[in-house]
Amino acid sequence: MKLERQQISFQQLQEKLNHALAKTPNKTSDTRVGLLTSITGGEIATLMLSPKDGTAELMVTALEHNKFPSLSTRHAQFHWFERALFDFFGIVPEGHPRFKHLLLHDQYPQDFFPLRKIALPDDFKNHLARRYEYLEVKGEGVYELPVGPIHAGVIEPGHFRFSCFGETIVNLEIRLGWVHRGVEKRLTEVPWQKAHFVAEAAASDTALANAFAHAIAIESILDIAVTERAEYLRTIALEIERLAVHIIDVGGIGTDIGLLGVSSAMGRLRGKALGLADLLSGSRFLRGFIFPGGVRPVSERKLSEIKAGVIALKKDLTPVIQILSENQMATERMKDIGKLSKSLAHEFGMVGIIGKACGLECDTRQQFKQGKYPELAPQTVLESGGDILARTAVRIGEIWSSLDTIEKLVDACPHGEEKVALPDKLPANATGLGIVEATRGELIHLIFTDEEGKICRYAIKDPSFDNWTAISIAIRDNLIADFPLCNKSMALSYSGNDL
């Protein structure tokens, strides 16, 4: 979607946000925060999404003295965005309730702000120490339990600092950034025709969704439309990726509960889902399939094989999922554990599985153009419990939904060309937006070009960036032993967050 940069004052921004994000006890706002970032460091850029009508609004606010009154004090959705703004641009959110570094760790120089393009004010003083200070919970019998960043399992690095009273978790603070790779900066350095290779590497298990969002953003800048066949094939690929990730995550739930038969079976069936990806794209992780202008060619024989694979996978999944769903021990292990209320999920801007499990209708397939969505979008899978059981039920519901959707899309996929020609240059001073419902939820790619038509700022918001706070909230007053299962039920991305 092509966006116009709307220049407004900070007071106008506050008024717009207060109006757009207002809610009553019985009704939440129809508008949500998509992204808060900067282009050069001399302004803040606020992306607001209106899912009800599938539109977006980009508001750019010039800064005075490199600071602004924190928006987090009134709108909790901004709290990590503002910390990231300081890490990467040196912009100070004055009055932030928990102001500290987010992704850049102690070894970086004190005044290192890697995405800033203009000089800092002469009077700028960075009073925020590089040393990270964890929240200390005091009281007789309270102790700290540090876990990570290196874990016993083969997972990415993240540090979890538990404050506990006995076996009960009083507070959890999560520190990430261990796999920060400078992805956004690199996307401004490579030729834009090759940038999709970097974009899809932001998070390997959502490579297709990142490539898809990147392609939509570039195509919106160029004001071009891809062919109808490409739209269908992109949508099929998106659902195959969702299917594979949900299968292995449900298997992970089986592992942490102790149903190893479910775990091993789902691991094997994930392999079959990845086989569908290989049939479609030649890559089990769908790498290199989507690019601006279209997709790689797919034969009708391959589509027929994919449909046959979907039918077989439905049959194989049914008894395994039934074992998990009908197991009383599993149900009791998940029910009312790691619970998140609908009001807090809305207030902190949770998306994807976590939001849907709390009853929030936050599926961008229903609202924003991405392939054949929202035209052929499946019904959103919703639960109301907000606990591990509800999140698992949403995942299982989306497995069946993706299988049905792939089958329908394959049947309806038209013949024709799979790509269109692109110009050599991007237009100057343009803005492009790509929104995709990735496996974990709302994924955003926001691109700005400069006077020469080169990408000068590339911002990515992985759904995990919205959702990591959910674990800290949901695990409070639960037992330490519940954390692995709660963490697995959310299955967030470290690398997608760290970028």
NUDRENTOR-891299 format. One record per residue (C-alpha): residue in three letters; y, z, x. Coordinates in pm, whole numbers, padded with zeros to 5 digits, always signed. Example, Ala and Ser with C-alpha at 12.3 -4.5 7.8 and 13.67 -1.06 7.14 Angstrom:
2
ALA-00450+00780+01230/SER-00106+00714+01367/
END
This chain:
499
MET+00000+00000+00000/LYS+00340-00101+00137/LEU+00593+00180+00143/GLU+00969+00196+00162/ARG+01111+00474+00378/GLN+01335+00677+00150/GLN+01608+00857+00347/ILE+01692+01193+00189/SER+01850+01520+00295/PHE+01646+01834+00349/GLN+01797+01991+00038/GLN+01691+01688-00167/LEU+01344+01711-00013/GLN+01313+02076-00113/GLU+01426+02001-00467/LYS+01178+01713-00497/LEU+00892+01924-00366/ASN+00974+02219-00592/HIS+00976+01989-00892/ALA+00673+01778-00792/LEU+00448+02070-00695/ALA+00545+02299-00980/LYS+00259+02435-01188/THR+00203+02655-01489/PRO-00083+02903-01541/ASN-00280+02643-01740/LYS-00181+02318-01568/THR-00166+02211-01206/SER+00076+01954-01070/ASP-00005+01583-01090/THR+00149+01534-00743/ARG+00007+01645-00409/VAL+00105+01651-00043/GLY-00055+01364+00143/LEU+00089+01411+00488/LEU+00375+01569+00679/THR+00455+01417+01017/SER+00733+01266+01227/ILE+00799+00918+01365/THR+01006+00988+01675/GLY+01064+01364+01669/GLY+01412+01335+01524/GLU+01297+01351+01162/ILE+01019+01464+00934/ALA+00832+01217+00716/THR+00677+01356+00397/LEU+00416+01153+00211/MET+00368+01256-00151/LEU+00087+01112-00363/SER+00086+01073-00740/PRO-00282+01025-00826/LYS-00208+00993-01197/ASP-00046+00650-01150/GLY-00184+00563-00804/THR+00152+00560-00627/ALA+00292+00717-00312/GLU+00641+00815-00199/LEU+00753+00843+00164/MET+01058+01060+00223/VAL+01223+01065+00567/THR+01455+01355+00649/ALA+01676+01361+00959/LEU+01676+01691+01147/GLU+01959+01894+01291/HIS+01896+02093+01610/ASN+01527+01998+01607/LYS+01429+02242+01331/PHE+01401+02292+00956/PRO+01330+02585+00722/SER+00953+02612+00684/LEU+00815+02454+00368/SER+00499+02667+00397/THR+00675+02974+00260/ARG+00682+02808-00081/HIS+00409+02543-00057/ALA+00097+02658+00127/GLN-00030+02301+00171/PHE+00218+02253+00457/HIS+00104+02539+00680/TRP-00116+02338+00923/PHE+00103+02027+00904/GLU+00400+02227+01032/ARG+00204+02375+01321/ALA+00086+02024+01416/LEU+00448+01902+01402/PHE+00541+02156+01667/ASP+00240+02081+01886/PHE+00301+01706+01897/PHE+00679+01671+01848/GLY+00831+02010+01935/ILE+00986+02035+01586/VAL+01031+02399+01484/PRO+00950+02510+01125/GLU+01170+02818+01108/GLY+01018+03108+00915/HIS+00661+02976+00922/PRO+00443+03273+00819/ARG+00179+03221+01094/PHE+00360+03013+01355/LYS+00136+02935+01653/HIS-00017+02635+01829/LEU-00274+02441+01632/LEU-00449+02176+01842/LEU-00301+02185+02193/HIS-00452+02463+02404/ASP-00334+02698+02677/GLN-00371+02454+02969/TYR-00096+02220+02847/PRO+00255+02265+02993/GLN+00494+02478+02791/ASP+00722+02190+02685/PHE+00457+01918+02648/PHE+00501+01736+02314/PRO+00298+01415+02354/LEU+00411+01216+02049/ARG+00784+01280+02082/LYS+00983+00963+02158/ILE+01335+01103+02187/ALA+01474+01366+02420/LEU+01475+01730+02317/PRO+01816+01887+02251/ASP+01978+02031+02565/ASP+01978+02379+02416/PHE+01610+02367+02307/LYS+01413+02669+02420/ASN+01041+02694+02348/HIS+00978+03061+02274/LEU+00620+03004+02161/ALA+00381+03105+02436/ARG+00086+02881+02516/ARG-00145+03183+02502/TYR-00308+03186+02158/GLU-00283+03516+01973/TYR-00551+03583+01713/LEU-00470+03787+01405/GLU-00581+04143+01474/VAL-00728+04337+01183/LYS-00699+04710+01244/GLY-00875+05004+01088/GLU-01153+05250+01159/GLY-01486+05072+01183/VAL-01338+04719+01201/TYR-01465+04510+01491/GLU-01430+04151+01611/LEU-01716+03904+01642/PRO-01624+03588+01841/VAL-01843+03280+01791/GLY-01803+02954+01987/PRO-01651+02722+02085/ILE-01989+02644+02244/HIS-02264+02687+01986/ALA-02640+02724+02000/GLY-02687+02417+01782/VAL-02593+02060+01868/ILE-02255+02062+01695/GLU-01898+02000+01802/PRO-01690+02285+01947/GLY-01492+02525+01731/HIS-01409+02893+01775/PHE-01459+03137+01487/ARG-01307+03484+01526/PHE-01455+03720+01265/SER-01306+04058+01183/CYS-01581+04262+01020/PHE-01642+04597+00861/GLY-02013+04659+00891/GLU-02176+04332+00784/THR-01883+04229+00564/ILE-01630+03971+00683/VAL-01275+04098+00638/ASN-01101+03799+00797/LEU-01193+03476+00971/GLU-00960+03285+01199/ILE-01063+02936+01305/ARG-00935+02776+01624/LEU-00996+02404+01672/GLY-00855+02137+01903/TRP-01136+02149+02159/VAL-01210+01778+02110/HIS-00850+01654+02086/ARG-00850+01304+02239/GLY-00505+01164+02166/VAL-00636+00911+01913/GLU-00303+00867+01733/LYS-00115+00800+02058/ARG-00378+00553+02175/LEU-00342+00359+01850/THR+00020+00283+01944/GLU-00085+00154+02286/VAL-00365-00095+02214/PRO-00294-00442+02070/TRP-00289-00408+01693/GLN-00555-00678+01658/LYS-00800-00449+01843/ALA-00682-00117+01700/HIS-00962-00102+01441/PHE-01207-00020+01720/VAL-01004+00290+01807/ALA-00939+00383+01443/GLU-01309+00386+01353/ALA-01381+00609+01653/ALA-01169+00893+01509/ALA-01486+01049+01361/SER-01825+00887+01413/ASP-01985+00991+01083/THR-01693+00839+00892/ALA-01641+00535+01114/LEU-01653+00299+00816/ALA-01402+00498+00609/ASN-01157+00511+00902/ALA-01195+00138+00964/PHE-01143+00079+00591/ALA-00825+00289+00572/HIS-00693+00119+00887/ALA-00758-00227+00741/ILE-00585-00140+00412/ALA-00280-00007+00600/ILE-00251-00317+00823/GLU-00303-00552+00529/SER-00034-00370+00332/ILE+00212-00419+00619/LEU+00124-00790+00632/ASP+00127-00815+00252/ILE-00206-01000+00243/ALA-00511-00968+00020/VAL-00869-01010+00135/THR-01128-01214-00053/GLU-01315-01084-00354/ARG-01644-01091-00163/ALA-01493-00885+00119/GLU-01374-00627-00135/TYR-01726-00590-00273/LEU-01887-00568+00070/ARG-01637-00307+00190/THR-01709-00096-00116/ILE-02085-00122-00069/ALA-02045-00013+00293/LEU-01830+00284+00193/GLU-02095+00408-00049/ILE-02374+00362+00206/GLU-02183+00580+00452/ARG-02123+00843+00182/LEU-02491+00834+00089/ALA-02616+00887+00445/VAL-02383+01180+00516/HIS-02455+01356+00186/ILE-02830+01325+00239/ILE-02821+01493+00581/ASP-02578+01761+00459/VAL-02806+01852+00169/GLY-03087+01865+00423/GLY-02873+02106+00628/ILE-02846+02334+00326/GLY-03227+02336+00317/THR-03236+02432+00686/ASP-03002+02730+00645/ILE-03185+02856+00336/GLY-03524+02822+00504/LEU-03665+02528+00305/LEU-03772+02334+00611/GLY-03971+02084+00408/VAL-03651+01979+00232/SER-03467+01967+00564/SER-03722+01747+00741/ALA-03763+01515+00442/MET-03388+01465+00406/GLY-03361+01391+00778/ARG-03619+01117+00738/LEU-03449+00978+00426/ARG-03112+00974+00597/GLY-03276+00735+00840/LYS-03355+00507+00547/ALA-02990+00523+00434/LEU-02879+00433+00786/GLY-03126+00146+00766/LEU-02927+00011+00469/ALA-02616+00028+00687/ASP-02795-00165+00959/LEU-02902-00433+00710/LEU-02543-00474+00592/SER-02357-00463+00922/GLY-02597-00471+01216/SER-02495-00112+01300/ARG-02656+00204+01165/PHE-02312+00366+01165/LEU-02136+00055+01026/ARG-01929+00010+01343/GLY-01733-00312+01367/PHE-01807-00416+01008/ILE-01459-00380+00853/PHE-01149-00517+01024/PRO-00804-00624+00898/GLY-00853-00942+00700/GLY-01213-00895+00596/VAL-01567-00806+00702/ARG-01850-00947+00910/PRO-02069-01204+00730/VAL-02356-01077+00514/SER-02634-01302+00385/GLU-02768-01294+00030/ARG-03111-01207+00171/LYS-02967-00894+00330/LEU-02806-00791+00001/SER-03139-00832-00177/GLU-03307-00615+00085/ILE-03036-00351+00043/LYS-03096-00340-00333/ALA-03471-00302-00279/GLY-03400-00025-00026/VAL-03179+00158-00275/ILE-03450+00149-00542/ALA-03707+00282-00295/LEU-03468+00553-00172/LYS-03408+00674-00528/LYS-03780+00719-00571/ASP-03820+00901-00238/LEU-03523+01134-00293/THR-03616+01248-00643/PRO-03897+01495-00559/VAL-03719+01634-00251/ILE-03395+01709-00434/GLN-03597+01849-00724/ILE-03762+02100-00489/LEU-03419+02226-00377/SER-03257+02223-00721/GLU-03542+02403-00898/ASN-03612+02663-00630/GLN-03501+03002-00766/MET-03467+03154-00421/ALA-03238+02868-00315/THR-03026+02904-00628/GLU-02982+03278-00579/ARG-02900+03223-00211/MET-02612+02987-00304/LYS-02476+03126-00631/ASP-02147+03322-00605/ILE-02152+03295-00223/GLY-01855+03147-00039/LYS-01661+03119-00361/LEU-01320+02954-00381/SER-01103+02973-00692/LYS-00954+02662-00851/SER-00601+02801-00818/LEU-00632+02860-00442/ALA-00802+02524-00391/HIS-00506+02359-00561/GLU-00246+02571-00386/PHE-00382+02487-00040/GLY-00442+02121-00126/MET-00821+02111-00091/VAL-00979+01768-00132/GLY-01321+01605-00161/ILE-01636+01807-00219/ILE-01453+02139-00192/GLY-01190+02049-00451/LYS-01439+01887-00689/ALA-01664+02194-00675/CYS-01365+02399-00798/GLY-01299+02161-01088/LEU-01016+01961-00927/GLU-01025+01591-01008/CYS-00939+01484-00654/ASP-01129+01159-00603/THR-00901+00885-00472/ARG-01152+00619-00583/GLN-01021+00683-00934/GLN-00655+00640-00838/PHE-00579+00434-00527/LYS-00673+00076-00442/GLN-00965+00060-00195/GLY-01208-00229-00221/LYS-01327-00260-00581/TYR-01187+00081-00668/PRO-01041+00208-00894/GLU-01157-00090-01107/LEU-01528-00010-01061/ALA-01500+00355-00957/PRO-01788+00580-01063/GLN-01716+00887-01271/THR-01603+01183-01059/VAL-01872+01447-01009/LEU-01718+01785-01096/GLU-01839+02146-01093/SER-01645+02462-01173/GLY-01822+02740-00981/GLY-01639+02691-00648/ASP-01936+02840-00459/ILE-02208+02701-00232/LEU-02421+02612-00534/ALA-02136+02410-00687/ARG-02064+02225-00362/THR-02431+02140-00323/ALA-02445+02018-00683/VAL-02146+01790-00621/ARG-02315+01644-00312/ILE-02637+01581-00503/GLY-02442+01425-00789/GLU-02264+01194-00545/ILE-02595+01091-00389/TRP-02716+00962-00728/SER-02374+00814-00802/SER-02364+00624-00472/LEU-02715+00486-00522/ASP-02627+00357-00870/THR-02293+00220-00750/ILE-02445+00029-00456/GLU-02700-00131-00687/LYS-02430-00241-00934/LEU-02203-00374-00661/VAL-02482-00575-00499/ASP-02568-00733-00836/ALA-02204-00826-00900/CYS-02109-00934-00546/PRO-01969-01289-00562/HIS-02023-01573-00315/GLY-01739-01691-00096/GLU-01555-01630+00227/GLU-01564-01289+00395/LYS-01232-01298+00582/VAL-00883-01445+00580/ALA-00659-01551+00867/LEU-00395-01310+00997/PRO-00056-01380+01156/ASP+00002-01306+01524/LYS+00265-01037+01470/LEU+00332-00745+01240/PRO+00671-00739+01064/ALA+00945-00522+01208/ASN+01040-00179+01070/ALA+00753-00182+00820/THR+00531+00094+00686/GLY+00169+00062+00583/LEU-00055+00309+00402/GLY-00432+00316+00364/ILE-00602+00574+00141/VAL-00982+00594+00118/GLU-01218+00844-00042/ALA-01428+00923+00264/THR-01740+01138+00239/ARG-01537+01457+00280/GLY-01248+01345+00062/GLU-00901+01194+00090/LEU-00852+01004+00419/ILE-00505+00871+00501/HIS-00387+00623+00765/LEU-00008+00584+00785/ILE+00143+00320+01017/PHE+00505+00257+01124/THR+00627-00048+01317/ASP+00943-00072+01531/GLU+01213-00339+01565/GLU+00975-00564+01758/GLY+00688-00532+01510/LYS+00483-00308+01737/ILE+00307+00003+01604/CYS+00536+00290+01707/ARG+00366+00569+01512/TYR+00014+00593+01376/ALA-00075+00904+01174/ILE-00422+00991+01047/LYS-00505+01272+00809/ASP-00876+01343+00792/PRO-00983+01537+00479/SER-01108+01816+00705/PHE-00746+01887+00805/ASP-00682+01988+00443/ASN-01006+02180+00408/TRP-01065+02399+00716/THR-00857+02675+00558/ALA-01107+02682+00270/ILE-01375+02836+00492/SER-01148+03123+00597/ILE-01062+03194+00233/ALA-01410+03150+00085/ILE-01598+03364+00339/ARG-01386+03679+00296/ASP-01582+03974+00154/ASN-01910+03791+00217/LEU-02176+03893+00468/ILE-02189+03759+00823/ALA-02531+03614+00740/ASP-02368+03402+00468/PHE-02134+03220+00706/PRO-02372+02951+00839/LEU-02466+02846+00486/CYS-02104+02854+00367/ASN-01997+02649+00668/LYS-02274+02395+00607/SER-02184+02363+00239/MET-01838+02242+00343/ALA-01966+02040+00643/LEU-01622+01967+00787/SER-01545+01746+01084/TYR-01422+01892+01411/SER-01338+01557+01573/GLY-01180+01420+01256/ASN-00950+01721+01250/ASP-00873+01730+01622/LEU-00798+01358+01680/
END
